[in-house]
């Protein structure tokens, strides 16, 4: 479900807006769902858990998002 022209780095971290996109900043979504839906699925254990980088910064491992895309049948 990832956009075909969106390239993910091999390793690293992605913030929420990198994953679900940001219309104001014209950032395309890797997984085209809403922020709330994504976070609800994280809470339910369907999507990978984030990593707390600092007190105010939460991110997801690129490897976990790649695995999620493979699981839901997308192309990374």
PDB file of N, CA, C and O in Angstrom:
ATOM      1  N   UNK A   1       0.803  -1.201   0.000  1.00  0.00           N
ATOM      2  CA  UNK A   1       0.000   0.000   0.000  1.00  0.00           C
ATOM      3  C   UNK A   1       0.847   1.267   0.000  1.00  0.00           C
ATOM      4  O   UNK A   1       0.306   2.372  -0.047  1.00  0.00           O
ATOM      5  N   UNK A   2       2.129   1.125   0.050  1.00  0.00           N
ATOM      6  CA  UNK A   2       3.004   2.290   0.021  1.00  0.00           C
ATOM      7  C   UNK A   2       2.962   2.900  -1.362  1.00  0.00           C
ATOM      8  O   UNK A   2       2.725   2.214  -2.356  1.00  0.00           O
ATOM      9  N   UNK A   3       3.197   4.204  -1.411  1.00  0.00           N
ATOM     10  CA  UNK A   3       3.231   4.846  -2.708  1.00  0.00           C
ATOM     11  C   UNK A   3       4.444   4.337  -3.461  1.00  0.00           C
ATOM     12  O   UNK A   3       5.509   4.150  -2.871  1.00  0.00           O
ATOM     13  N   UNK A   4       4.296   4.112  -4.751  1.00  0.00           N
ATOM     14  CA  UNK A   4       5.349   3.505  -5.550  1.00  0.00           C
ATOM     15  C   UNK A   4       6.598   4.373  -5.625  1.00  0.00           C
ATOM     16  O   UNK A   4       7.705   3.841  -5.712  1.00  0.00           O
ATOM     17  N   UNK A   5       6.451   5.689  -5.595  1.00  0.00           N
ATOM     18  CA  UNK A   5       7.608   6.563  -5.734  1.00  0.00           C
ATOM     19  C   UNK A   5       8.214   6.952  -4.382  1.00  0.00           C
ATOM     20  O   UNK A   5       9.134   7.769  -4.336  1.00  0.00           O
ATOM     21  N   UNK A   6       7.720   6.389  -3.299  1.00  0.00           N
ATOM     22  CA  UNK A   6       8.223   6.730  -1.975  1.00  0.00           C
ATOM     23  C   UNK A   6       9.270   5.698  -1.566  1.00  0.00           C
ATOM     24  O   UNK A   6       8.962   4.515  -1.417  1.00  0.00           O
ATOM     25  N   UNK A   7      10.511   6.153  -1.387  1.00  0.00           N
ATOM     26  CA  UNK A   7      11.604   5.260  -1.015  1.00  0.00           C
ATOM     27  C   UNK A   7      11.860   5.345   0.479  1.00  0.00           C
ATOM     28  O   UNK A   7      11.980   6.434   1.038  1.00  0.00           O
ATOM     29  N   UNK A   8      11.942   4.196   1.114  1.00  0.00           N
ATOM     30  CA  UNK A   8      12.253   4.131   2.540  1.00  0.00           C
ATOM     31  C   UNK A   8      13.744   3.904   2.711  1.00  0.00           C
ATOM     32  O   UNK A   8      14.349   3.179   1.921  1.00  0.00           O
ATOM     33  N   UNK A   9      14.351   4.508   3.728  1.00  0.00           N
ATOM     34  CA  UNK A   9      15.753   4.205   3.997  1.00  0.00           C
ATOM     35  C   UNK A   9      15.893   2.762   4.470  1.00  0.00           C
ATOM     36  O   UNK A   9      14.915   2.150   4.900  1.00  0.00           O
ATOM     37  N   UNK A  10      17.090   2.224   4.393  1.00  0.00           N
ATOM     38  CA  UNK A  10      17.327   0.851   4.833  1.00  0.00           C
ATOM     39  C   UNK A  10      17.106   0.695   6.334  1.00  0.00           C
ATOM     40  O   UNK A  10      16.484  -0.272   6.774  1.00  0.00           O
ATOM     41  N   UNK A  11      17.611   1.638   7.117  1.00  0.00           N
ATOM     42  CA  UNK A  11      17.445   1.613   8.563  1.00  0.00           C
ATOM     43  C   UNK A  11      17.124   3.014   9.042  1.00  0.00           C
ATOM     44  O   UNK A  11      17.211   3.978   8.281  1.00  0.00           O
ATOM     45  N   UNK A  12      16.754   3.118  10.298  1.00  0.00           N
ATOM     46  CA  UNK A  12      16.456   4.428  10.868  1.00  0.00           C
ATOM     47  C   UNK A  12      15.082   4.441  11.496  1.00  0.00           C
ATOM     48  O   UNK A  12      14.520   3.403  11.846  1.00  0.00           O
ATOM     49  N   UNK A  13      14.555   5.653  11.630  1.00  0.00           N
ATOM     50  CA  UNK A  13      13.267   5.847  12.283  1.00  0.00           C
ATOM     51  C   UNK A  13      12.367   6.719  11.430  1.00  0.00           C
ATOM     52  O   UNK A  13      12.836   7.562  10.665  1.00  0.00           O
ATOM     53  N   UNK A  14      11.057   6.502  11.575  1.00  0.00           N
ATOM     54  CA  UNK A  14      10.045   7.300  10.892  1.00  0.00           C
ATOM     55  C   UNK A  14       9.103   7.900  11.920  1.00  0.00           C
ATOM     56  O   UNK A  14       8.668   7.214  12.845  1.00  0.00           O
ATOM     57  N   UNK A  15       8.792   9.158  11.764  1.00  0.00           N
ATOM     58  CA  UNK A  15       7.806   9.799  12.625  1.00  0.00           C
ATOM     59  C   UNK A  15       6.416   9.522  12.065  1.00  0.00           C
ATOM     60  O   UNK A  15       6.282   9.033  10.943  1.00  0.00           O
ATOM     61  N   UNK A  16       5.392   9.829  12.838  1.00  0.00           N
ATOM     62  CA  UNK A  16       4.011   9.537  12.441  1.00  0.00           C
ATOM     63  C   UNK A  16       3.660  10.162  11.093  1.00  0.00           C
ATOM     64  O   UNK A  16       2.996   9.532  10.269  1.00  0.00           O
ATOM     65  N   UNK A  17       4.106  11.404  10.865  1.00  0.00           N
ATOM     66  CA  UNK A  17       3.748  12.085   9.617  1.00  0.00           C
ATOM     67  C   UNK A  17       4.504  11.525   8.422  1.00  0.00           C
ATOM     68  O   UNK A  17       4.062  11.686   7.284  1.00  0.00           O
ATOM     69  N   UNK A  18       5.635  10.870   8.660  1.00  0.00           N
ATOM     70  CA  UNK A  18       6.326  10.179   7.574  1.00  0.00           C
ATOM     71  C   UNK A  18       5.520   8.962   7.131  1.00  0.00           C
ATOM     72  O   UNK A  18       5.548   8.582   5.960  1.00  0.00           O
ATOM     73  N   UNK A  19       4.804   8.360   8.069  1.00  0.00           N
ATOM     74  CA  UNK A  19       4.048   7.136   7.786  1.00  0.00           C
ATOM     75  C   UNK A  19       2.690   7.441   7.171  1.00  0.00           C
ATOM     76  O   UNK A  19       2.337   6.870   6.140  1.00  0.00           O
ATOM     77  N   UNK A  20       1.925   8.335   7.791  1.00  0.00           N
ATOM     78  CA  UNK A  20       0.553   8.597   7.327  1.00  0.00           C
ATOM     79  C   UNK A  20       0.450   9.835   6.447  1.00  0.00           C
ATOM     80  O   UNK A  20      -0.636  10.147   5.957  1.00  0.00           O
ATOM     81  N   UNK A  21       1.543  10.540   6.236  1.00  0.00           N
ATOM     82  CA  UNK A  21       1.549  11.708   5.362  1.00  0.00           C
ATOM     83  C   UNK A  21       1.094  12.972   6.069  1.00  0.00           C
ATOM     84  O   UNK A  21       0.536  12.931   7.165  1.00  0.00           O
ATOM     85  N   UNK A  22       1.346  14.098   5.412  1.00  0.00           N
ATOM     86  CA  UNK A  22       0.967  15.406   5.935  1.00  0.00           C
ATOM     87  C   UNK A  22       0.562  16.285   4.758  1.00  0.00           C
ATOM     88  O   UNK A  22       1.418  16.718   3.986  1.00  0.00           O
ATOM     89  N   UNK A  23      -0.734  16.552   4.613  1.00  0.00           N
ATOM     90  CA  UNK A  23      -1.228  17.326   3.480  1.00  0.00           C
ATOM     91  C   UNK A  23      -0.710  18.759   3.485  1.00  0.00           C
ATOM     92  O   UNK A  23      -0.421  19.313   2.424  1.00  0.00           O
ATOM     93  N   UNK A  24      -0.587  19.371   4.674  1.00  0.00           N
ATOM     94  CA  UNK A  24      -0.111  20.755   4.746  1.00  0.00           C
ATOM     95  C   UNK A  24       1.318  20.893   4.238  1.00  0.00           C
ATOM     96  O   UNK A  24       1.660  21.870   3.571  1.00  0.00           O
ATOM     97  N   UNK A  25       2.149  19.901   4.560  1.00  0.00           N
ATOM     98  CA  UNK A  25       3.550  19.932   4.121  1.00  0.00           C
ATOM     99  C   UNK A  25       3.756  19.185   2.812  1.00  0.00           C
ATOM    100  O   UNK A  25       4.886  19.021   2.351  1.00  0.00           O
ATOM    101  N   UNK A  26       2.647  18.729   2.212  1.00  0.00           N
ATOM    102  CA  UNK A  26       2.658  17.987   0.955  1.00  0.00           C
ATOM    103  C   UNK A  26       3.587  16.769   1.020  1.00  0.00           C
ATOM    104  O   UNK A  26       4.332  16.476   0.085  1.00  0.00           O
ATOM    105  N   UNK A  27       3.515  16.080   2.147  1.00  0.00           N
ATOM    106  CA  UNK A  27       4.296  14.863   2.356  1.00  0.00           C
ATOM    107  C   UNK A  27       3.395  13.667   2.075  1.00  0.00           C
ATOM    108  O   UNK A  27       2.365  13.510   2.732  1.00  0.00           O
ATOM    109  N   UNK A  28       3.762  12.815   1.108  1.00  0.00           N
ATOM    110  CA  UNK A  28       2.898  11.678   0.779  1.00  0.00           C
ATOM    111  C   UNK A  28       2.905  10.619   1.881  1.00  0.00           C
ATOM    112  O   UNK A  28       3.868  10.490   2.637  1.00  0.00           O
ATOM    113  N   UNK A  29       1.823   9.877   1.952  1.00  0.00           N
ATOM    114  CA  UNK A  29       1.692   8.814   2.950  1.00  0.00           C
ATOM    115  C   UNK A  29       2.374   7.543   2.462  1.00  0.00           C
ATOM    116  O   UNK A  29       2.297   7.196   1.284  1.00  0.00           O
ATOM    117  N   UNK A  30       3.038   6.858   3.380  1.00  0.00           N
ATOM    118  CA  UNK A  30       3.574   5.534   3.082  1.00  0.00           C
ATOM    119  C   UNK A  30       2.443   4.523   3.205  1.00  0.00           C
ATOM    120  O   UNK A  30       2.293   3.635   2.366  1.00  0.00           O
ATOM    121  N   UNK A  31       1.648   4.673   4.266  1.00  0.00           N
ATOM    122  CA  UNK A  31       0.464   3.847   4.486  1.00  0.00           C
ATOM    123  C   UNK A  31      -0.722   4.813   4.481  1.00  0.00           C
ATOM    124  O   UNK A  31      -0.871   5.602   5.415  1.00  0.00           O
ATOM    125  N   UNK A  32      -1.557   4.766   3.461  1.00  0.00           N
ATOM    126  CA  UNK A  32      -2.609   5.771   3.296  1.00  0.00           C
ATOM    127  C   UNK A  32      -3.827   5.571   4.202  1.00  0.00           C
ATOM    128  O   UNK A  32      -4.907   5.197   3.745  1.00  0.00           O
ATOM    129  N   UNK A  33      -3.627   5.826   5.483  1.00  0.00           N
ATOM    130  CA  UNK A  33      -4.725   5.817   6.436  1.00  0.00           C
ATOM    131  C   UNK A  33      -4.573   7.048   7.315  1.00  0.00           C
ATOM    132  O   UNK A  33      -3.529   7.700   7.298  1.00  0.00           O
ATOM    133  N   UNK A  34      -5.591   7.363   8.069  1.00  0.00           N
ATOM    134  CA  UNK A  34      -5.544   8.519   8.957  1.00  0.00           C
ATOM    135  C   UNK A  34      -4.672   8.271  10.176  1.00  0.00           C
ATOM    136  O   UNK A  34      -4.423   7.129  10.564  1.00  0.00           O
ATOM    137  N   UNK A  35      -4.216   9.358  10.768  1.00  0.00           N
ATOM    138  CA  UNK A  35      -3.358   9.306  11.951  1.00  0.00           C
ATOM    139  C   UNK A  35      -4.048   8.565  13.095  1.00  0.00           C
ATOM    140  O   UNK A  35      -3.444   7.701  13.732  1.00  0.00           O
ATOM    141  N   UNK A  36      -5.308   8.901  13.353  1.00  0.00           N
ATOM    142  CA  UNK A  36      -6.041   8.272  14.457  1.00  0.00           C
ATOM    143  C   UNK A  36      -6.208   6.775  14.227  1.00  0.00           C
ATOM    144  O   UNK A  36      -6.038   5.984  15.154  1.00  0.00           O
ATOM    145  N   UNK A  37      -6.537   6.385  13.011  1.00  0.00           N
ATOM    146  CA  UNK A  37      -6.681   4.959  12.696  1.00  0.00           C
ATOM    147  C   UNK A  37      -5.361   4.239  12.903  1.00  0.00           C
ATOM    148  O   UNK A  37      -5.332   3.151  13.479  1.00  0.00           O
ATOM    149  N   UNK A  38      -4.270   4.832  12.440  1.00  0.00           N
ATOM    150  CA  UNK A  38      -2.952   4.223  12.625  1.00  0.00           C
ATOM    151  C   UNK A  38      -2.651   4.039  14.103  1.00  0.00           C
ATOM    152  O   UNK A  38      -2.260   2.952  14.527  1.00  0.00           O
ATOM    153  N   UNK A  39      -2.831   5.099  14.896  1.00  0.00           N
ATOM    154  CA  UNK A  39      -2.528   5.029  16.325  1.00  0.00           C
ATOM    155  C   UNK A  39      -3.449   4.052  17.062  1.00  0.00           C
ATOM    156  O   UNK A  39      -3.015   3.378  17.996  1.00  0.00           O
ATOM    157  N   UNK A  40      -4.704   3.973  16.652  1.00  0.00           N
ATOM    158  CA  UNK A  40      -5.617   2.996  17.264  1.00  0.00           C
ATOM    159  C   UNK A  40      -5.132   1.566  16.995  1.00  0.00           C
ATOM    160  O   UNK A  40      -5.180   0.715  17.883  1.00  0.00           O
ATOM    161  N   UNK A  41      -4.671   1.310  15.784  1.00  0.00           N
ATOM    162  CA  UNK A  41      -4.181  -0.026  15.444  1.00  0.00           C
ATOM    163  C   UNK A  41      -2.873  -0.341  16.168  1.00  0.00           C
ATOM    164  O   UNK A  41      -2.588  -1.504  16.456  1.00  0.00           O
ATOM    165  N   UNK A  42      -2.076   0.690  16.463  1.00  0.00           N
ATOM    166  CA  UNK A  42      -0.875   0.490  17.286  1.00  0.00           C
ATOM    167  C   UNK A  42      -1.308   0.073  18.688  1.00  0.00           C
ATOM    168  O   UNK A  42      -0.775  -0.886  19.245  1.00  0.00           O
ATOM    169  N   UNK A  43      -2.274   0.793  19.259  1.00  0.00           N
ATOM    170  CA  UNK A  43      -2.768   0.469  20.608  1.00  0.00           C
ATOM    171  C   UNK A  43      -3.362  -0.929  20.676  1.00  0.00           C
ATOM    172  O   UNK A  43      -3.213  -1.626  21.680  1.00  0.00           O
ATOM    173  N   UNK A  44      -4.037  -1.341  19.601  1.00  0.00           N
ATOM    174  CA  UNK A  44      -4.654  -2.671  19.559  1.00  0.00           C
ATOM    175  C   UNK A  44      -3.641  -3.783  19.313  1.00  0.00           C
ATOM    176  O   UNK A  44      -3.985  -4.962  19.397  1.00  0.00           O
ATOM    177  N   UNK A  45      -2.404  -3.424  19.012  1.00  0.00           N
ATOM    178  CA  UNK A  45      -1.373  -4.421  18.758  1.00  0.00           C
ATOM    179  C   UNK A  45      -1.338  -4.926  17.327  1.00  0.00           C
ATOM    180  O   UNK A  45      -0.607  -5.869  17.024  1.00  0.00           O
ATOM    181  N   UNK A  46      -2.113  -4.317  16.444  1.00  0.00           N
ATOM    182  CA  UNK A  46      -2.134  -4.723  15.037  1.00  0.00           C
ATOM    183  C   UNK A  46      -0.912  -4.179  14.314  1.00  0.00           C
ATOM    184  O   UNK A  46      -0.321  -4.870  13.484  1.00  0.00           O
ATOM    185  N   UNK A  47      -0.532  -2.954  14.620  1.00  0.00           N
ATOM    186  CA  UNK A  47       0.630  -2.297  14.015  1.00  0.00           C
ATOM    187  C   UNK A  47       1.766  -2.254  15.022  1.00  0.00           C
ATOM    188  O   UNK A  47       1.529  -2.375  16.224  1.00  0.00           O
ATOM    189  N   UNK A  48       3.001  -2.083  14.552  1.00  0.00           N
ATOM    190  CA  UNK A  48       4.156  -2.124  15.462  1.00  0.00           C
ATOM    191  C   UNK A  48       4.149  -1.011  16.504  1.00  0.00           C
ATOM    192  O   UNK A  48       3.605   0.071  16.283  1.00  0.00           O
ATOM    193  N   UNK A  49       4.761  -1.304  17.636  1.00  0.00           N
ATOM    194  CA  UNK A  49       4.866  -0.337  18.719  1.00  0.00           C
ATOM    195  C   UNK A  49       5.981   0.671  18.408  1.00  0.00           C
ATOM    196  O   UNK A  49       6.992   0.310  17.807  1.00  0.00           O
ATOM    197  N   UNK A  50       5.800   1.916  18.811  1.00  0.00           N
ATOM    198  CA  UNK A  50       6.822   2.931  18.571  1.00  0.00           C
ATOM    199  C   UNK A  50       7.945   2.863  19.598  1.00  0.00           C
ATOM    200  O   UNK A  50       7.862   2.152  20.600  1.00  0.00           O
ATOM    201  N   UNK A  51       8.979   3.612  19.320  1.00  0.00           N
ATOM    202  CA  UNK A  51      10.123   3.771  20.206  1.00  0.00           C
ATOM    203  C   UNK A  51      10.108   5.208  20.711  1.00  0.00           C
ATOM    204  O   UNK A  51       9.941   6.141  19.926  1.00  0.00           O
ATOM    205  N   UNK A  52      10.280   5.389  22.006  1.00  0.00           N
ATOM    206  CA  UNK A  52      10.341   6.728  22.585  1.00  0.00           C
ATOM    207  C   UNK A  52      11.792   7.197  22.470  1.00  0.00           C
ATOM    208  O   UNK A  52      12.664   6.682  23.170  1.00  0.00           O
ATOM    209  N   UNK A  53      12.057   8.165  21.598  1.00  0.00           N
ATOM    210  CA  UNK A  53      13.419   8.636  21.356  1.00  0.00           C
ATOM    211  C   UNK A  53      13.823   9.678  22.396  1.00  0.00           C
ATOM    212  O   UNK A  53      14.909   9.606  22.971  1.00  0.00           O
ATOM    213  N   UNK A  54      12.944  10.640  22.630  1.00  0.00           N
ATOM    214  CA  UNK A  54      13.138  11.616  23.695  1.00  0.00           C
ATOM    215  C   UNK A  54      11.800  11.762  24.399  1.00  0.00           C
ATOM    216  O   UNK A  54      10.841  11.062  24.072  1.00  0.00           O
ATOM    217  N   UNK A  55      11.735  12.664  25.358  1.00  0.00           N
ATOM    218  CA  UNK A  55      10.487  12.874  26.094  1.00  0.00           C
ATOM    219  C   UNK A  55       9.330  13.233  25.160  1.00  0.00           C
ATOM    220  O   UNK A  55       8.195  12.814  25.387  1.00  0.00           O
ATOM    221  N   UNK A  56       9.617  14.007  24.114  1.00  0.00           N
ATOM    222  CA  UNK A  56       8.560  14.474  23.217  1.00  0.00           C
ATOM    223  C   UNK A  56       8.649  13.908  21.812  1.00  0.00           C
ATOM    224  O   UNK A  56       7.927  14.358  20.923  1.00  0.00           O
ATOM    225  N   UNK A  57       9.513  12.936  21.594  1.00  0.00           N
ATOM    226  CA  UNK A  57       9.700  12.390  20.250  1.00  0.00           C
ATOM    227  C   UNK A  57       9.459  10.885  20.256  1.00  0.00           C
ATOM    228  O   UNK A  57      10.112  10.134  20.980  1.00  0.00           O
ATOM    229  N   UNK A  58       8.507  10.466  19.431  1.00  0.00           N
ATOM    230  CA  UNK A  58       8.174   9.060  19.264  1.00  0.00           C
ATOM    231  C   UNK A  58       8.354   8.710  17.792  1.00  0.00           C
ATOM    232  O   UNK A  58       7.988   9.495  16.916  1.00  0.00           O
ATOM    233  N   UNK A  59       8.912   7.544  17.519  1.00  0.00           N
ATOM    234  CA  UNK A  59       9.137   7.137  16.135  1.00  0.00           C
ATOM    235  C   UNK A  59       9.021   5.623  16.017  1.00  0.00           C
ATOM    236  O   UNK A  59       9.007   4.903  17.016  1.00  0.00           O
ATOM    237  N   UNK A  60       8.939   5.164  14.787  1.00  0.00           N
ATOM    238  CA  UNK A  60       8.861   3.737  14.487  1.00  0.00           C
ATOM    239  C   UNK A  60      10.100   3.338  13.710  1.00  0.00           C
ATOM    240  O   UNK A  60      10.598   4.117  12.897  1.00  0.00           O
ATOM    241  N   UNK A  61      10.606   2.134  13.949  1.00  0.00           N
ATOM    242  CA  UNK A  61      11.750   1.621  13.188  1.00  0.00           C
ATOM    243  C   UNK A  61      11.326   1.403  11.736  1.00  0.00           C
ATOM    244  O   UNK A  61      10.234   0.902  11.468  1.00  0.00           O
ATOM    245  N   UNK A  62      12.189   1.781  10.815  1.00  0.00           N
ATOM    246  CA  UNK A  62      11.910   1.567   9.390  1.00  0.00           C
ATOM    247  C   UNK A  62      11.682   0.085   9.123  1.00  0.00           C
ATOM    248  O   UNK A  62      10.807  -0.280   8.337  1.00  0.00           O
ATOM    249  N   UNK A  63      12.458  -0.761   9.768  1.00  0.00           N
ATOM    250  CA  UNK A  63      12.320  -2.202   9.567  1.00  0.00           C
ATOM    251  C   UNK A  63      10.930  -2.693   9.957  1.00  0.00           C
ATOM    252  O   UNK A  63      10.366  -3.558   9.287  1.00  0.00           O
ATOM    253  N   UNK A  64      10.374  -2.140  11.043  1.00  0.00           N
ATOM    254  CA  UNK A  64       9.025  -2.526  11.482  1.00  0.00           C
ATOM    255  C   UNK A  64       7.969  -2.062  10.481  1.00  0.00           C
ATOM    256  O   UNK A  64       7.007  -2.783  10.215  1.00  0.00           O
ATOM    257  N   UNK A  65       8.144  -0.868   9.928  1.00  0.00           N
ATOM    258  CA  UNK A  65       7.178  -0.348   8.949  1.00  0.00           C
ATOM    259  C   UNK A  65       7.279  -1.135   7.646  1.00  0.00           C
ATOM    260  O   UNK A  65       6.260  -1.408   7.011  1.00  0.00           O
ATOM    261  N   UNK A  66       8.491  -1.501   7.241  1.00  0.00           N
ATOM    262  CA  UNK A  66       8.646  -2.349   6.047  1.00  0.00           C
ATOM    263  C   UNK A  66       7.921  -3.681   6.241  1.00  0.00           C
ATOM    264  O   UNK A  66       7.224  -4.148   5.339  1.00  0.00           O
ATOM    265  N   UNK A  67       8.084  -4.286   7.404  1.00  0.00           N
ATOM    266  CA  UNK A  67       7.411  -5.555   7.695  1.00  0.00           C
ATOM    267  C   UNK A  67       5.897  -5.375   7.675  1.00  0.00           C
ATOM    268  O   UNK A  67       5.176  -6.242   7.182  1.00  0.00           O
ATOM    269  N   UNK A  68       5.413  -4.260   8.206  1.00  0.00           N
ATOM    270  CA  UNK A  68       3.976  -3.984   8.192  1.00  0.00           C
ATOM    271  C   UNK A  68       3.469  -3.861   6.743  1.00  0.00           C
ATOM    272  O   UNK A  68       2.425  -4.414   6.398  1.00  0.00           O
ATOM    273  N   UNK A  69       4.203  -3.147   5.921  1.00  0.00           N
ATOM    274  CA  UNK A  69       3.805  -2.982   4.513  1.00  0.00           C
ATOM    275  C   UNK A  69       3.762  -4.332   3.822  1.00  0.00           C
ATOM    276  O   UNK A  69       2.829  -4.613   3.070  1.00  0.00           O
ATOM    277  N   UNK A  70       4.761  -5.173   4.069  1.00  0.00           N
ATOM    278  CA  UNK A  70       4.774  -6.526   3.487  1.00  0.00           C
ATOM    279  C   UNK A  70       3.570  -7.324   3.978  1.00  0.00           C
ATOM    280  O   UNK A  70       2.951  -8.061   3.211  1.00  0.00           O
ATOM    281  N   UNK A  71       3.241  -7.173   5.264  1.00  0.00           N
ATOM    282  CA  UNK A  71       2.139  -7.912   5.861  1.00  0.00           C
ATOM    283  C   UNK A  71       0.795  -7.514   5.245  1.00  0.00           C
ATOM    284  O   UNK A  71      -0.053  -8.371   4.996  1.00  0.00           O
ATOM    285  N   UNK A  72       0.603  -6.229   5.002  1.00  0.00           N
ATOM    286  CA  UNK A  72      -0.686  -5.781   4.463  1.00  0.00           C
ATOM    287  C   UNK A  72      -0.707  -5.798   2.936  1.00  0.00           C
ATOM    288  O   UNK A  72      -1.698  -5.408   2.318  1.00  0.00           O
ATOM    289  N   UNK A  73       0.392  -6.253   2.332  1.00  0.00           N
ATOM    290  CA  UNK A  73       0.389  -6.472   0.892  1.00  0.00           C
ATOM    291  C   UNK A  73       0.801  -5.295   0.062  1.00  0.00           C
ATOM    292  O   UNK A  73       0.429  -5.207  -1.108  1.00  0.00           O
ATOM    293  N   UNK A  74       1.558  -4.384   0.629  1.00  0.00           N
ATOM    294  CA  UNK A  74       1.987  -3.218  -0.131  1.00  0.00           C
ATOM    295  C   UNK A  74       3.339  -3.409  -0.778  1.00  0.00           C
ATOM    296  O   UNK A  74       3.966  -4.463  -0.666  1.00  0.00           O
ATOM    297  N   UNK A  75       3.769  -2.372  -1.453  1.00  0.00           N
ATOM    298  CA  UNK A  75       5.069  -2.360  -2.115  1.00  0.00           C
ATOM    299  C   UNK A  75       5.880  -1.243  -1.512  1.00  0.00           C
ATOM    300  O   UNK A  75       5.442  -0.093  -1.508  1.00  0.00           O
ATOM    301  N   UNK A  76       7.075  -1.561  -0.994  1.00  0.00           N
ATOM    302  CA  UNK A  76       7.929  -0.536  -0.383  1.00  0.00           C
ATOM    303  C   UNK A  76       8.931   0.001  -1.364  1.00  0.00           C
ATOM    304  O   UNK A  76       9.729   0.872  -1.016  1.00  0.00           O
TER     305      UNK A  76
END
